[in-house]
Protein backbone atom coordinates (compact mmCIF):
# COMPACT_ATOMS: atom_id res chain seq x y z
CA UNK A 1 0.00 0.00 0.00
CA UNK A 2 1.52 3.28 -1.07
CA UNK A 3 1.08 6.59 0.70
CA UNK A 4 0.97 9.49 -1.71
CA UNK A 5 2.78 12.70 -0.85
CA UNK A 6 2.33 16.11 -2.45
CA UNK A 7 5.84 16.06 -3.82
CA UNK A 8 4.84 13.22 -6.14
CA UNK A 9 2.00 15.22 -7.67
CA UNK A 10 2.67 16.93 -10.94
CA UNK A 11 0.11 19.48 -12.14
CA UNK A 12 0.15 17.79 -15.54
CA UNK A 13 -1.20 14.61 -13.91
CA UNK A 14 -4.09 16.38 -12.29
CA UNK A 15 -5.92 18.22 -15.02
CA UNK A 16 -6.37 16.96 -18.48
CA UNK A 17 -3.43 17.82 -20.63
CA UNK A 18 -4.87 20.49 -22.87
CA UNK A 19 -6.56 22.38 -20.06
CA UNK A 20 -3.23 22.30 -18.28
CA UNK A 21 -1.40 23.53 -21.35
CA UNK A 22 -3.91 26.33 -21.83
CA UNK A 23 -3.36 27.31 -18.24
CA UNK A 24 0.41 27.38 -18.69
CA UNK A 25 -0.11 29.63 -21.71
CA UNK A 26 -2.36 31.86 -19.64
CA UNK A 27 0.26 32.12 -16.92
CA UNK A 28 2.92 32.98 -19.51
CA UNK A 29 0.66 35.58 -21.10
CA UNK A 30 -0.13 36.95 -17.67
CA UNK A 31 3.54 37.31 -16.86
CA UNK A 32 4.19 39.01 -20.16
CA UNK A 33 1.27 41.37 -19.57
CA UNK A 34 2.78 42.35 -16.27
CA UNK A 35 3.16 40.49 -12.98
CA UNK A 36 0.46 37.89 -13.51
CA UNK A 37 -2.32 40.49 -13.69
CA UNK A 38 -4.30 38.50 -16.20
CA UNK A 39 -4.28 35.37 -14.05
CA UNK A 40 -5.08 37.29 -10.90
CA UNK A 41 -7.92 38.98 -12.74
CA UNK A 42 -9.41 35.70 -13.94
CA UNK A 43 -9.34 33.97 -10.56
CA UNK A 44 -10.40 37.16 -8.81
CA UNK A 45 -13.46 37.37 -11.04
CA UNK A 46 -14.53 33.79 -10.33
CA UNK A 47 -13.92 34.23 -6.62
CA UNK A 48 -16.04 37.39 -6.57
CA UNK A 49 -18.94 35.82 -8.43
CA UNK A 50 -18.89 32.68 -6.31
CA UNK A 51 -17.73 34.03 -2.98
CA UNK A 52 -19.25 31.86 -0.28
CA UNK A 53 -20.49 33.37 2.95
CA UNK A 54 -17.01 33.14 4.49
CA UNK A 55 -17.99 30.35 6.87
CA UNK A 56 -15.46 27.86 5.64
CA UNK A 57 -11.89 27.94 4.45
CA UNK A 58 -11.51 29.49 1.01
CA UNK A 59 -10.20 27.47 -1.89
CA UNK A 60 -7.77 29.59 -3.84
CA UNK A 61 -7.24 29.97 -7.58
CA UNK A 62 -10.68 29.25 -8.90
CA UNK A 63 -11.25 29.09 -12.58
CA UNK A 64 -14.50 28.31 -14.32
CA UNK A 65 -15.01 25.30 -16.52
CA UNK A 66 -17.26 25.47 -19.54
CA UNK A 67 -19.70 23.04 -18.01
CA UNK A 68 -22.79 24.83 -16.87
CA UNK A 69 -21.83 28.15 -18.43
CA UNK A 70 -24.81 30.49 -18.38
CA UNK A 71 -26.56 28.76 -15.48
CA UNK A 72 -27.64 30.83 -12.51
CA UNK A 73 -26.31 29.24 -9.29
CA UNK A 74 -28.78 28.39 -6.53
CA UNK A 75 -28.28 30.41 -3.34
CA UNK A 76 -25.64 29.05 -0.94
CA UNK A 77 -28.21 28.92 1.85
CA UNK A 78 -30.59 26.71 -0.14
CA UNK A 79 -27.77 24.37 -1.20
CA UNK A 80 -26.62 23.94 2.39
CA UNK A 81 -29.92 23.64 4.27
CA UNK A 82 -31.91 21.22 2.13
CA UNK A 83 -29.89 18.02 2.19
CA UNK A 84 -30.09 14.26 2.21
CA UNK A 85 -27.36 12.76 4.37
CA UNK A 86 -28.68 10.04 6.63
CA UNK A 87 -25.45 9.79 8.60
CA UNK A 88 -26.22 13.30 9.88
CA UNK A 89 -29.96 12.90 10.36
CA UNK A 90 -33.19 12.11 8.62
CA UNK A 91 -34.97 15.36 7.74
CA UNK A 92 -33.90 17.80 5.02
CA UNK A 93 -32.64 20.29 7.62
CA UNK A 94 -31.09 17.73 9.98
CA UNK A 95 -27.74 17.36 8.16
CA UNK A 96 -27.08 21.11 8.47
CA UNK A 97 -28.08 21.06 12.13
CA UNK A 98 -25.84 18.09 12.94
CA UNK A 99 -22.91 18.93 10.67
CA UNK A 100 -20.64 19.91 13.57
CA UNK A 101 -20.47 16.25 14.61
CA UNK A 102 -18.67 15.42 11.40
CA UNK A 103 -14.99 16.08 12.07
CA UNK A 104 -13.15 15.93 8.77
CA UNK A 105 -9.62 15.66 10.17
CA UNK A 106 -7.86 13.28 10.22
CA UNK A 107 -9.18 11.92 6.92
CA UNK A 108 -7.73 9.81 4.17
CA UNK A 109 -9.02 7.95 1.16
CA UNK A 110 -7.91 4.40 0.44
CA UNK A 111 -7.81 3.41 -3.23
CA UNK A 112 -7.62 -0.35 -3.81
CA UNK A 113 -8.73 -3.24 -6.00
CA UNK A 114 -7.93 -3.81 -9.66
CA UNK A 115 -5.14 -1.27 -10.10
CA UNK A 116 -1.35 -1.27 -10.34
CA UNK A 117 -0.73 1.42 -7.72
CA UNK A 118 -3.16 1.05 -4.81
CA UNK A 119 -2.62 3.57 -2.05
CA UNK A 120 -3.87 5.82 0.67
CA UNK A 121 -4.05 9.54 0.12
CA UNK A 122 -4.43 12.05 2.89
CA UNK A 123 -7.14 14.67 2.44
CA UNK A 124 -4.58 17.49 2.77
CA UNK A 125 -2.78 16.08 -0.27
CA UNK A 126 -6.03 15.64 -2.17
CA UNK A 127 -6.87 19.28 -1.43
CA UNK A 128 -3.52 20.28 -2.93
CA UNK A 129 -4.69 18.79 -6.22
CA UNK A 130 -7.14 21.69 -6.28
CA UNK A 131 -4.36 24.08 -7.12
CA UNK A 132 -5.19 23.77 -10.79
CA UNK A 133 -8.85 23.73 -10.06
CA UNK A 134 -11.88 25.10 -11.67
CA UNK A 135 -15.42 25.84 -10.68
CA UNK A 136 -17.99 23.59 -12.23
CA UNK A 137 -21.56 24.75 -12.24
CA UNK A 138 -23.68 21.66 -12.30
CA UNK A 139 -27.35 21.18 -12.20
CA UNK A 140 -28.31 18.44 -9.76
CA UNK A 141 -31.62 16.71 -9.87
CA UNK A 142 -33.60 14.63 -7.44
CA UNK A 143 -37.30 15.47 -7.17
CA UNK A 144 -35.90 18.99 -6.89
CA UNK A 145 -33.04 20.64 -8.70
CA UNK A 146 -30.34 23.13 -7.96
CA UNK A 147 -27.32 24.55 -9.74
CA UNK A 148 -24.22 24.18 -7.60
CA UNK A 149 -20.89 25.88 -8.26
CA UNK A 150 -18.82 22.91 -7.18
CA UNK A 151 -15.07 22.95 -6.79
CA UNK A 152 -13.35 19.67 -7.35
CA UNK A 153 -11.03 17.32 -9.14
CA UNK A 154 -12.20 15.50 -12.24
CA UNK A 155 -12.76 11.99 -10.91
CA UNK A 156 -11.05 10.39 -13.91
CA UNK A 157 -7.77 12.25 -13.48
CA UNK A 158 -7.76 11.30 -9.79
CA UNK A 159 -8.44 7.63 -10.56
CA UNK A 160 -5.79 7.40 -13.29
CA UNK A 161 -3.07 8.10 -10.73
CA UNK A 162 -3.72 4.62 -9.32
CA UNK A 163 -3.44 2.95 -12.74
CA UNK A 164 -6.61 0.87 -13.02
CA UNK A 165 -6.08 -2.38 -14.97
CA UNK A 166 -8.17 -4.18 -17.56
CA UNK A 167 -10.21 -5.93 -14.86
CA UNK A 168 -11.33 -2.60 -13.44
CA UNK A 169 -14.82 -2.57 -14.92
CA UNK A 170 -16.45 -0.63 -12.09
CA UNK A 171 -15.56 1.72 -9.28
CA UNK A 172 -17.01 1.30 -5.81
CA UNK A 173 -17.17 4.13 -3.25
CA UNK A 174 -17.76 3.97 0.49
CA UNK A 175 -18.60 6.61 3.07
CA UNK A 176 -16.88 6.75 6.46
CA UNK A 177 -18.32 4.40 9.07
CA UNK A 178 -17.91 6.08 12.45
CA UNK A 179 -21.02 6.49 14.65
CA UNK A 180 -19.12 9.07 16.75
CA UNK A 181 -18.65 11.40 13.83
CA UNK A 182 -21.81 10.27 12.06
CA UNK A 183 -24.57 10.11 14.64
CA UNK A 184 -27.14 8.84 12.14
CA UNK A 185 -25.17 5.58 12.00
CA UNK A 186 -26.17 4.83 15.60
CA UNK A 187 -29.44 3.64 14.10
CA UNK A 188 -29.46 0.60 11.84
CA UNK A 189 -31.58 2.34 9.24
CA UNK A 190 -29.40 1.19 6.38
CA UNK A 191 -26.61 -1.33 6.13
CA UNK A 192 -23.76 1.11 6.82
CA UNK A 193 -21.52 2.29 5.33
CA UNK A 194 -23.35 4.04 2.50
CA UNK A 195 -22.05 2.64 -0.80
CA UNK A 196 -22.17 3.73 -4.41
CA UNK A 197 -20.80 2.55 -7.73
CA UNK A 198 -20.13 3.66 -11.28
CA UNK A 199 -19.12 1.82 -14.40
CA UNK A 200 -15.48 2.67 -15.21
CA UNK A 201 -16.33 4.65 -18.36
CA UNK A 202 -18.83 6.74 -16.38
CA UNK A 203 -16.22 7.35 -13.71
CA UNK A 204 -13.67 8.45 -16.31
CA UNK A 205 -16.06 10.89 -17.97
CA UNK A 206 -14.84 14.49 -17.54
CA UNK A 207 -18.20 15.56 -16.07
CA UNK A 208 -17.78 13.22 -13.08
CA UNK A 209 -16.28 15.16 -10.21
CA UNK A 210 -14.74 14.51 -6.82
CA UNK A 211 -15.94 17.65 -5.12
CA UNK A 212 -13.97 19.22 -2.30
CA UNK A 213 -15.82 22.52 -2.16
CA UNK A 214 -18.69 24.69 -3.27
CA UNK A 215 -18.98 28.42 -3.79
CA UNK A 216 -15.19 28.74 -3.54
CA UNK A 217 -15.01 27.32 0.00
CA UNK A 218 -14.39 23.84 1.39
CA UNK A 219 -17.50 21.69 1.58
CA UNK A 220 -19.72 22.09 4.61
CA UNK A 221 -20.39 18.82 6.46
CA UNK A 222 -23.98 18.52 5.29
CA UNK A 223 -22.88 18.52 1.64
CA UNK A 224 -20.46 15.65 2.16
CA UNK A 225 -17.22 17.09 3.51
CA UNK A 226 -14.41 16.65 2.94
CA UNK A 227 -14.88 14.80 -0.36
CA UNK A 228 -17.96 13.67 -2.27
CA UNK A 229 -18.96 12.47 -5.67
CA UNK A 230 -20.90 14.61 -8.16
CA UNK A 231 -22.34 12.89 -11.24
CA UNK A 232 -24.42 15.60 -12.86
CA UNK A 233 -26.34 13.41 -15.31
CA UNK A 234 -27.55 11.03 -12.59
CA UNK A 235 -30.06 11.42 -9.79
CA UNK A 236 -28.69 12.93 -6.60
CA UNK A 237 -28.55 9.70 -4.64
CA UNK A 238 -25.56 8.56 -6.74
CA UNK A 239 -23.55 11.43 -5.24
CA UNK A 240 -22.02 9.63 -2.28
CA UNK A 241 -20.72 11.89 0.47
CA UNK A 242 -17.73 11.84 2.84
CA UNK A 243 -15.83 9.16 0.92
CA UNK A 244 -13.06 7.11 2.59
CA UNK A 245 -12.71 4.21 0.18
CA UNK A 246 -12.56 3.84 -3.60
CA UNK A 247 -12.14 0.36 -5.07
CA UNK A 248 -11.75 -0.80 -8.66
CA UNK A 249 -13.81 -3.96 -9.17
CA UNK A 250 -14.53 -6.47 -11.89
CA UNK A 251 -18.10 -7.07 -10.70
CA UNK A 252 -20.82 -4.46 -10.48
CA UNK A 253 -20.68 -3.14 -6.90
CA UNK A 254 -23.55 -2.86 -4.49
CA UNK A 255 -25.03 0.60 -4.19
CA UNK A 256 -27.03 1.47 -1.13
CA UNK A 257 -30.32 2.61 -2.68
CA UNK A 258 -30.35 -0.29 -5.09
CA UNK A 259 -29.81 -2.70 -2.18
CA UNK A 260 -32.62 -1.09 -0.16
CA UNK A 261 -35.19 -0.92 -2.97
CA UNK A 262 -33.89 -2.39 -6.22
CA UNK A 263 -37.23 -2.00 -8.02
CA UNK A 264 -37.20 1.74 -7.33
CA UNK A 265 -33.53 2.66 -7.61
CA UNK A 266 -31.43 1.09 -10.34
CA UNK A 267 -27.66 0.87 -10.54
CA UNK A 268 -27.46 3.47 -13.31
CA UNK A 269 -29.87 6.10 -11.96
CA UNK A 270 -29.58 8.23 -15.09
CA UNK A 271 -31.90 11.22 -15.08
CA UNK A 272 -34.62 10.18 -17.50
CA UNK A 273 -38.01 11.88 -17.70
CA UNK A 274 -39.39 8.93 -19.68
CA UNK A 275 -38.74 6.31 -17.01
CA UNK A 276 -41.04 6.97 -14.06
CA UNK A 277 -40.10 5.98 -10.55
CA UNK A 278 -42.68 3.33 -9.51
CA UNK A 279 -44.25 5.82 -7.10
CA UNK A 280 -43.92 9.10 -9.02
CA UNK A 281 -43.39 10.60 -12.43
CA UNK A 282 -39.94 11.93 -13.23
CA UNK A 283 -41.13 14.25 -16.01
CA UNK A 284 -40.92 17.40 -13.94
CA UNK A 285 -39.13 18.57 -10.83
CA UNK A 286 -39.19 21.49 -8.42
CA UNK A 287 -36.50 24.16 -8.73
CA UNK A 288 -35.04 24.93 -5.32
CA UNK A 289 -34.97 28.55 -4.19
CA UNK A 290 -38.07 29.63 -6.08
CA UNK A 291 -40.44 29.90 -3.13
CA UNK A 292 -41.91 27.24 -0.87
CA UNK A 293 -43.68 25.36 -3.61
CA UNK A 294 -41.14 26.36 -6.23
CA UNK A 295 -41.94 26.57 -9.87
CA UNK A 296 -41.65 23.28 -11.65
CA UNK A 297 -39.53 22.59 -14.69
CA UNK A 298 -39.43 19.82 -17.24
CA UNK A 299 -36.71 17.32 -16.47
CA UNK A 300 -34.27 16.77 -19.34
CA UNK A 301 -32.78 13.46 -20.45
CA UNK A 302 -29.45 12.97 -18.66
CA UNK A 303 -30.24 16.19 -16.82
CA UNK A 304 -29.43 18.23 -19.93
CA UNK A 305 -26.02 16.64 -20.52
CA UNK A 306 -27.19 14.22 -23.24
CA UNK A 307 -24.78 15.63 -25.80
CA UNK A 308 -21.89 14.80 -23.48
CA UNK A 309 -22.93 11.44 -22.04
CA UNK A 310 -25.57 9.72 -24.23
CA UNK A 311 -22.86 7.74 -26.06
CA UNK A 312 -22.00 5.94 -22.81
CA UNK A 313 -25.35 4.18 -23.03
CA UNK A 314 -25.77 3.54 -26.73
CA UNK A 315 -27.40 0.17 -27.34
CA UNK A 316 -28.65 -0.09 -23.75
CA UNK A 317 -32.34 -0.31 -22.87
CA UNK A 318 -32.64 2.51 -20.37
CA UNK A 319 -35.99 1.20 -19.11
CA UNK A 320 -34.33 -2.00 -17.99
CA UNK A 321 -31.07 -0.34 -16.98
CA UNK A 322 -32.69 2.46 -15.03
N1 LIG B 1 -24.22 10.00 0.78
C1 LIG B 1 -24.24 9.44 2.00
N2 LIG B 1 -23.10 8.99 2.51
N3 LIG B 1 -25.38 9.33 2.72
C2 LIG B 1 -26.59 9.76 2.24
O1 LIG B 1 -27.62 9.64 2.93
N4 LIG B 1 -27.76 10.76 0.34
C3 LIG B 1 -27.77 10.83 -1.13
C4 LIG B 1 -26.52 11.51 -1.67
N5 LIG B 1 -25.34 11.05 -1.00
C5 LIG B 1 -26.61 10.34 0.93
C6 LIG B 1 -25.37 10.46 0.24
C7 LIG B 1 -28.96 11.50 -1.64
S1 LIG B 1 -30.42 10.64 -1.51
C8 LIG B 1 -28.92 12.73 -2.24
S2 LIG B 1 -30.29 13.39 -2.97
C9 LIG B 1 -27.68 13.53 -2.27
O2 LIG B 1 -26.65 12.93 -1.49
C10 LIG B 1 -27.94 14.92 -1.73
O3 LIG B 1 -26.82 15.74 -1.83
P1 LIG B 1 -26.91 17.28 -1.33
O4 LIG B 1 -27.39 17.23 0.08
O5 LIG B 1 -25.54 17.87 -1.44
O6 LIG B 1 -27.89 17.94 -2.22
Boltz pocket constraint, residues with backbone or C-beta under 6 A from the ligand:
constraints:
  - pocket:
      binder: B
      contacts: [[A, 79], [A, 82], [A, 83], [A, 84], [A, 85], [A, 86], [A, 87], [A, 142], [A, 175], [A, 194], [A, 222], [A, 223], [A, 224], [A, 236], [A, 237], [A, 238], [A, 239], [A, 240], [A, 241], [A, 242]]
      max_distance: 6.0
